[in-house]
């Protein structure tokens, strides 16, 4: 390796960057920020989809949808590759809690790259209504947990207007 050519290349890099080129490259905070940004994006991510999610929920597991109708509320909870036996569902006032464990599909093989979530998880979902556990129903189908309950809309007494 030619040391003089390397020094020339370093000088060119420094003049193009306008500062301490190698200092920025090896700066701990700069490197951490770059790595975090790359991990959030992931090699196969769609930046438009990610931009539509707020930053806090981009890595939340499991992902959910809450659908509100006039007569019913449906919560869709995605649990890919998780067995029904490894999932618990609970209700405390208007807080629905789903928790469980995501086990590797092939634990005997070495994991060299993964974008899937493995391990214990817990997610609390604030429901738009206060309900009791006997009003709620849950069905697990193809890695999707469907939770639903009827909506009780109290319209009160009608008062005639003269």
Residue, then its C-alpha position, 0 to 999 in steps of 0.5 A: x500500500x502506498x502511504x503517500x497516495x493514502x494521505x492524498x486521498x485523506x486530504x481530498x476527502x477532508x477538503x470535500x467534506x469540509x471538516x474532520x472527515x475521519x473524526x465524523x466517521x468514527x464519532x460514537x454519536x454519529x455512528x449510533x445515529x446512523x445505525x439506529x436510522x438504518x435499523x428503523x428503515x430495515x433493508x426491505x422497508x417501504x419508506x412511505x409506509x413507515x412515514x405514515x406511522x408515528x415514530x413510537x409505533x414503528x417497532x411496536x409488536x403486535x401491530x393492531x387496528x381498532x375499528x369503531x362502528x356505531x354498533x360494534x368495535x373490532x380490534x385486529x391484532x396481528x400475531x404471525x407465527x404465534x400459537x394460540x396457546x402462547x397468547x393471553x388476553x385480559x381486560x381491566x376497565x377499558x384497557x385490553x391487554x394482549x401478551x404472550x411469547x413468540x417462539x422461533x419457528x426453527x430453533x435448531x437452526x442458527x439465525x443469521x438475519x431476522x426482521x421478525x420479533x421473537x420473545x415475550x411481548x405485551x401490548x395494552x390497547x385503550x378501548x373507546x368504551x368501558x365494558x365487562x369481560x363477558x361482553x367481549x369475544x375473541x377468535x384466533x384465526x391464521x395468526x390474527x386475533x379478532x376481538x369484538x364487542x357490541x357497542x352500547x349507545x345510550x341515547x337517553x330519554x327523548x324530550x319533546x320540544x314544543 
